[in-house]
Amino acid sequence: MEMKFRAVPREVYDVMGLNENFNYLWNPDPVSSLIGLGSSFVLEFFEFYGERIGDYYDAYIQDPKLKDERFAVFVGQERRHAAAHRKLNNFITKSVTPPVREEFHPRVYAFMHEAYKGFAEPIIAGIERDKANGKTQDSFWFKEAVQSIAIFESEVCMTGFAFFENLFDNGRFDLVTNMSGNLGVLYLLGYHYAEEMEHCCVSIEAFETVYNEKLWTKERIDQHINQMDFLANQIVKTTQKVAGMLKQTVTTEKIINSVAFQARALAAKKYITEGFTARESEVLQKREYFVGRWDSEWAPRLLEIIKEKIDENDLASINSVV
């Protein structure tokens, strides 16, 4: 699939209502709404991590037979995703300590510090130690990093499938947009998941080309798909933190049994089998279908609805003054 850079229109943030009137119910299901907002922080965290790993990839992989020129475009999309989530995430966390710059990550929220110390820091510090010892492509930690990005991208692709199947496809678009309490958040996540589906095969192919081994083995499927892995656990934790900041409460059980969480898990178990590349016929067809409909139909229609909503709000404000 051809990758391209999309922009999040200004109106998306205008309608998001990042003020005292913020409505977190972008999804008709309250728990799924909180999961989406919690995921926003996890996505931002991983996008910055991926950007850092992309710099190593660009420096370390010089053999044209091994280097995938699409990787730079993939990282560019990820960089823009992190920026797109920043306004929303800054608003949600306005009452807590702002994110801090760590040695290997530019924006770490206090409730993401465990993820930084237990995941990102050890891997990047390991790459730097290996680099000091003259290791680049053959670094154990660099391989771990590229592998972790490929696994993350595979799983987020499945989230994209679940997102569009449950909220936009099969006639659900009109129903969901009518019921959504925050069309801006709905658009932001749609934009993000469309691009994730568009580029999810790149990191898988980059790993398999450089290391001449399959990413998705039985062992990794057992570790990441058949049980709660680091990503899934982190989403649960951030969802609960976000719920608290929004003066809501949600249990781990409710998160795990929610429509959003279960739909992603079911998609992953169905499609991520041994040797998964995201280019299997059915998977590729779904990726092309959802991205195509987002670009040609859903994104333009949603933006039109957003603009109409803004006009309605402006008129209401004028009338209230008069």
N, C-alpha and C positions, 0 to 999 in steps of 0.2 A: 504494500500500500504506500502511496506517496504521502509523505509527511509535509505538513504546512503549519505556519504560525498563524494562529487565530488571535483575535483581540477580544477582550471582555468589554462590551460597550459601557460607556459612562452611566447610561440609564440603569444598568444592572445594580450598581452601587447606590444610585439615587433611590431606587425602589426598595432597597434592602432595609432601609429604615434603621441605620446605625445610630440610634438615639434612644430616649426613654420609651419610645413606642415600638421597639424591636419585637417582632413576633418570631419566636424560634420554630413555629410549626410550619416549616416549608413543605413538609410531607404530611399527608392526612393522618398518618400513624405517629403519635407522639414519641414513642420510643425510637422509631426509625429516624425521626427528626433529630433527636439528641445524638444518635449514632453518626448521622451525617455531619453534625457540627463537631463532634469529637474527632471524626476522621479528618476534618479540615486541618487540625493540628498535626496529626500523624503524617498526613500528606505533605504539609509544609516541611516538617522535620526531615522526611526522607528525600524530598526534592533537593534540599540544600546538601544533604549527604551525597546524593547521586551526582550533584554538580562537582563536588570535590573529587569523587572517584573518577568522573569524566576527565578531569585535569590529568590525573595519573595515567589514565588510558591513552590520552592524546600524547603524553610524553613517552610512555613506555612501549607502546605498540607502533613500531616503525616499519616493519615488514609489510609491504603493500598486499601481500597474499593473506596476511592475518588481519590487517586493519580494516575495519568497517567504517567507511566514510559517513554512513548514516548516523553513527554514534554521536557526532557533534550536533546534528539536528535534534536528535533525541534529547540530549542534555540541554539544548537551547529551549526546547519545549518545557522541560522540567523547571528550568530557571524561571520561565514566565509563569508557570503554575504557582511556584512559591510566592512570587510577587502578587499574583491574583488573590491568594488566600490571606495575604497580610492584613488588609483592611478589616476583614471580618474577624480574624483572630485577635487583632489588636483591640477591637471593640469588645469582644466577649471577655477579654482578660483585663479590661480597663481598671477594675477594682483590685487587682492583685499585682504582685511584683512583675514589672515588664521583663521580657526575655533578655538574657545576657549573652554576650559574645564569649564563647569558650575557645580554647586553643584550636580545635578542629571543627568548629561549627559556629556560624554567625548569629544564630537566634535560638537559644534554648530556654524554654519556659521552665519554671520551677518544677511543674508536674511532669515535664519531659526529661528532667535531669537524670533520672534512673536509666532511661533509654539511652541517653548520651553516654553515661559512664559505663553501662553494661554492654553497649553495642557499638556505637560509632567511634568512641574514643579508643577502645582496644584495637579495633581494626586499623584505623588511620595511624595510630601510634606505632603499630606493628609494621605498617608500610614504610613509615619514616625510619624506623630502626633498620629494616632490610635495605632501604635506600642508602643509608649511611655505610652499610656493609657491601655495597655494590650490586645489590639485587634489585631488579626491576620487574620484568615480566615473570621471572621465576620466583618472585616473592610469594611465600605462603599466604601472607596477609592480603596481598593484591588479588590473588586468586579468590580468597574468601570474600573480598569486597565485590568483585565482578559477579561472583556467584550470588551474593546477597541481593544485588540490584536485579539480577535476572529473576530470582524467586519473587521478589517484591512486585516486579512488573507483571509477572504471570498472575499473581493473586489479585492485583488491582484490575487487571483485565477482566477477571471473573466478577469483580464488583461492578464493573461497567456493564457486563451482560445483565446482572441482576437489576441494576438501576434502570436500564432502559426497558427491560421486559416487564418490570412491575409498575413503572410509572408512565411510560410514554407509548409503548407498543400496544397493538391489539385494541385500539380505540380508547386507551386509558388517558391519552394526552389531555383531552378536553375535560375529563372528570377531575384529573389531578390538578390541572391549572386552575380550575374553578374552585377547588377545595383548598389549595395552597394558601397559607397565611404569609408566605414570603417567597415571592416569585424570583427575587434576586438570588437567594441562596440556591433555589432550584436550578436557575440558569448557570450559576457558577459551577455547580457539581456536574451538570450536563456537559458543559464545555470541557471540564477537566477529564471526565471519564471518556468522552469521545476521543480526545487526544491520547489517552492511555491505551485505548484499544487500537488506535492507529499505529502506535510505535512499540507495542508490547513484545513483538518478536525480535526486535533489534538487539536487546541486551542478551536474550537467550542465544541468538546466533553468534554474538560477539564472544560469549563465554565458550561455546562449543567449538568455534573456529580456533581461538587462541589455545585452548587446552585439549582439543581433540578428544573430548568426552561428552557424554550426554548430561544435560543438566538434571532432567527429571528421571531419577532412578527410583527404584522401589523404596530405598531407604529414605530418600528426601520426601517422597510422597507420604510415607508413614510419619515423618517428622513434621511436615508442614501442612498437609492436607487432611490426614486422618485424625489429627488431634489439634488442639489449640496451640499455635506456634507463637513466636514473639510478636508478630504483627497483630494477630487476633487478640492476644492478651493486652497489647498496648491500646488497641481500640476500645476495649472494655474499660481500661483505666482512665483514658482521656474522656470517654463518654461520661463517666461518673463525675469527673472533675468539672467538666463543662456543665453538666446538670446542676451541680452545686452552685456554680457561678450564676446560673440563670434561675436560681431558687427553685429548682426541681429536684426530685429524688428518683433514682432508678436503681434497681438491684441488678447484680450480675446475672441472675437467672432470667430476668426480664430482657436484658440485652441479648443474651445468648439465644433465647427463644423467640426473639423478635422476627418480623418479616424480613427486614433488611439483612440481619445476621445470618439467618437460615438460608435465604436465597443465595447469598454469596457462597456459603459453604456447600450447598447442593450443586451449584454451577461448577465449583472447583472439583468436587468429587466426580462429577460427570465427565468433565473435559480434560482435567490434568491427570493423565495416565502416563505410564512409563514411556519416555521418549517424546513427551509433549514439546511442541515447538511453536504453537499458536498459528501454524500454517496448515493444520489438518483441514480437510475440505469443509467440514461443518463449522469449525471455529473460524476459519478465514471468511466464510460466507456470512457468518453473524457479525464479524468485525466490520466487513464492508457494508453490510446492510445498515447497522446502527449508525456508523459514522456518516454514511451517505444520507440517511434520513435526518440526522442532526443538522448537517450542513444545508440540505436542500429544503427541509420542511420544518422540523421542530424548532431549531434555533431562530429562524426568521419569524415564525408564528409566535413563539414565546416572547421575543423582543417586541413584537407588535402589541401583544397583550400588556407587556410591561409599560410601554409608552402610553397606552390607553389608561392604565392604572395611575400613572404619574399625572396625566391630564385631569383625571377625576379628583385626585388629591389636591392638585393646584386649585381647581374650581371650588372644592369644599373649603379650602383655606381662605379664598377670596370672599366666599359667601359668609364665612364665620366672622370676618372682619366687618363686612357691610352690615 
